[in-house]
Amino acid sequence: MDFTTLLKQRRSTRHFDPDAAISNEELHDLLAAAGLSPSGNNAQPWRCVVITDSAWREKLLPVAFNQQQVLTASTVILLLADREAYQAENLTRIHQEEYEDGCFNETVRDFLTQAAIGFYQPFQETDTLKALALDCGLFAMNLMLAAENAGWQTVPMTGYQPALLREAFAIPDRYADIMLIAIGKGTQHSHRTLRRPVQELVYWNTIPD
């Protein structure tokens, strides 16, 4: 699909065909496409829990304020962020794997590894959560665009109760919950929305008041 058309066509969808099934293979392809997203120092902190089991959906429903797309979408992705992604062990492993795959030489590997470790070392919890939200937000947008391009519709969902979510699914403290993303075949066209004109939002060589 033409990229501009794709951007204009994608809308949040909340009414899905409950009989539309998505295969594990197609989900794998969509998640792999989303995994091409950029992230700070290539840390790739996103962790995806694919929810297809009906019992899990029923447990998620009240946590997500009874939003019916939890039940009717072909799948729901619980997007988590790994707080340990910015730690030395993960950063070292990633750059070592890149080196072994021929992405760069030993000098570049060592420089990138040490620079990444040094960058994240002073981070406090708020800094870490901000970085995780940014990296995982890029992943989420790519996932929704990949799904739309493949003929599926999506809706990002932050309308859930975090404490209840974490309790219901026993999510370890290591992982921050970012959002839910429902994927399926929409049964209704979502209403149009308006975006503010670029000239109202963009400032050339000046800071907004």
FENZIVEN-V131408 format. One record per pair of residues at least 12 apart in sequence whose C-alpha atoms are under 10 Angstrom apart, sorted by the first residue. I is the first residue (numbers start at 1). J is the second residue. Records with the same first field share a line. If there is no record, write none. Layout:
I->J, J
This chain:
1->148, 149, 150
2->149
3->145, 149
5->149
6->145, 146, 148, 149
7->145, 148, 149
8->192
9->145, 148, 149, 153, 190, 192
10->144, 145, 147, 148, 149, 152, 153, 154, 155, 190
11->144, 148, 153, 154, 155, 189, 190, 191, 192, 193
12->144, 153, 154, 155, 156, 157, 182, 186, 189, 190, 191, 192
13->69, 73, 152, 153, 154, 155, 156, 182, 183, 184, 185, 186, 187, 188, 189, 190, 191
14->67, 68, 69, 70, 72, 73, 153, 154, 155, 156, 182, 183, 184, 185, 186, 187, 188, 189, 190
15->68, 69, 72, 73, 153, 154, 155, 184, 185, 186, 187, 188, 189, 190
16->68, 69, 70, 71, 72, 73, 74, 152, 153, 154, 182, 183, 184, 185, 186, 187, 188
17->69, 71, 72, 73, 74, 184, 185, 186, 187, 188
18->69, 71, 72, 73, 74, 75, 184, 185, 186, 187
19->72, 73, 74, 184, 185
20->72, 73, 74, 75, 184, 185, 186
21->52, 73, 74, 75, 184, 185
22->52, 73, 74, 75, 152, 183, 184, 185
23->74, 75
24->50
26->147, 150
27->50, 75, 143, 147, 183
29->143, 146, 147, 150
30->142, 143, 144, 145, 146, 147, 148, 149, 150
31->48, 77, 139, 140, 142, 143, 144, 146, 147
32->143, 146
33->139, 142, 143, 145, 146, 147
34->138, 139, 140, 141, 142, 143, 144, 145, 146, 147
35->136, 138, 139, 140, 142, 143
36->138, 139, 142, 143
37->135, 136, 137, 138, 139, 140, 141, 142, 143
38->135, 136, 138, 139, 142
39->131, 132, 134, 135, 136, 137, 138, 139
40->85, 86, 116, 120, 131, 132, 134, 135
41->86, 91, 94, 95, 112, 113, 115, 116, 117, 119, 120
42->85, 86, 91, 94, 95, 116, 135
43->82, 84, 85, 86, 87, 90, 91, 92, 93, 94, 95, 116, 132, 135
44->81, 82, 85, 86, 90, 91, 94, 132, 135, 136, 139
45->80, 81, 82, 83, 84, 85, 86, 90, 131, 132, 133, 135, 136, 139, 175
46->79, 80, 81, 82, 83, 85, 132, 133, 135, 136, 137, 138, 139, 140, 175, 176, 177, 178
47->77, 78, 79, 80, 81, 82, 136, 175, 176, 177, 178
48->76, 77, 78, 79, 80, 81, 180
49->76, 77, 78, 79, 80, 180
50->75, 76, 77, 78, 79, 180, 181
51->70, 74, 75, 76, 77, 78, 180, 182
52->70, 71, 73, 74, 75, 76, 77
53->71, 75, 76
54->70, 71
56->70, 71, 168, 169
57->69, 70, 71, 72, 75, 76
58->70, 71
59->165, 168, 169
60->76, 160, 161, 164, 165, 168, 169
61->160
62->160, 161, 164, 165
63->159, 160, 161, 162, 163, 164, 165, 166, 167, 168
64->157, 158, 159, 160, 161, 162, 164, 165, 180
65->159, 160, 161
66->159, 160
67->157, 159, 160
69->154, 155, 157, 181, 182, 183, 184
70->157, 180, 181, 182, 183
71->182
72->182, 183, 184, 185, 186
73->153, 154, 155, 181, 182, 183, 184, 185, 186
74->152, 153, 154, 182, 183, 184, 185, 186
75->154, 181, 182, 183, 184
76->154, 155, 156, 157, 180, 181, 182, 183, 184
77->140, 156, 157, 179, 180, 181, 182, 183
78->157, 177, 178, 179, 180, 181, 182
79->136, 137, 139, 140, 175, 176, 177, 178, 179, 180, 181
80->132, 133, 136, 171, 174, 175, 176, 177, 178, 179, 180
81->129, 131, 132, 133, 135, 136, 174, 175, 176, 177, 178, 179
82->128, 129, 132, 136, 172, 173, 174, 175, 176, 177
83->125, 128, 129, 131, 132, 173, 174, 175, 176
84->128, 174, 175
85->128, 132, 174, 175
86->116, 117, 119, 120, 121, 123, 128, 131, 132
87->116, 117, 118, 120, 121
88->113, 114, 116, 117, 118, 120, 121
89->113, 117
90->113, 117
91->112, 113, 114, 115, 116, 117
92->109, 110, 112, 113, 114, 116, 117
93->113
94->109, 113
95->108, 109, 110, 111, 112, 113, 116
96->109, 110, 113
97->109
129->176, 178
132->176, 177, 178
133->176, 177, 178, 179
134->178
136->178, 179
137->178, 179
140->156, 178, 179, 180, 181
141->156
143->181, 183
144->156, 181, 182, 183
147->183, 184
148->183, 184, 185
151->184, 185, 186
152->183, 184, 185, 186
153->182, 183, 184, 185, 186, 187
154->181, 182, 183, 184, 185, 186
155->180, 181, 182, 183, 184
156->179, 180, 181, 182, 183
157->178, 179, 180, 181, 182
158->177, 178, 179, 180, 181
159->179, 180
160->179, 180
162->176, 177, 178, 179
163->177
165->177
